[in-house]
Amino acid sequence: MNPQTLGEAKKTFTQFKAGSHNTKNITTVICPPYIYLNEIKSLYRGSKIFFGAQDVFWKPEGSFTGEISVGMIKDMGARFVILGHSERRALGENNEMVAQKTKASLKADLHAIVCVGEPDRDDHGKYISFIEEQLHESLRGIQKKLLKKLVIAYEPIWAIGKGKKAMSPHELHQMSLFIRKTLIGLYGKNLGTEIPIIYGGSVDSSTAADLVYDGEVQGLLVGRASLNPFEFRKIINAVATKK
């Protein structure tokens, strides 16, 4: 729920796009609050930045006051949508709801970024079964033909928030391998290997490149740092230029 005003949102995006950032082999997606989406997109005429929504409802229309449909966000220019974010789940969203949103988004030809992540780590490895259950239930009923635009975002809740630190690249590598194994189990080797896995959790420019390359993920779900256009640009450049 940031920035607080449309003026601030426009300023942040304008400062970001005005700077120099390396976009080779990088897909950059901006997901502002719904009410800013159309205005922010209108400030950009290029082809290297894409836009998305922070959430969506699974019904195409009807008596659902306050909800936004996939058709509405597509009409505003969204090509991506974040689903099942930890903050949405904290408000009561469950795996079944995430699955319905994912199915509706993929059927509408949106890139669906489905978030999973454990609240804490335990010594007995229960968080492993927690992630496995989230993946199975959040993707329930998703047909193989819809997988082309599915993205899995791993966001360990214990690593999110002001003052928190990102997990280590080694820990991330272990989790990315497990998530990949689970996806292969669900959809087979060919399809399961192709689904991108990204990481979110206290990412900044000093950790971004190591998390991607040593953690063996395909991208980042940047939170707090994305509100600083200069830091966000540094994150992109760090990932794009690491050998």
Beta strands, then each sheet from edge to edge (+ up, - down):
strand 1: 28-30
strand 2: 49-53
strand 3: 80-83
strand 4: 111-116
strand 5: 150-154
strand 6: 197-199
strand 7: 219-220
sheet 1: 1+ 2+ 3+ 4+ 5+ 6+ 7+
end
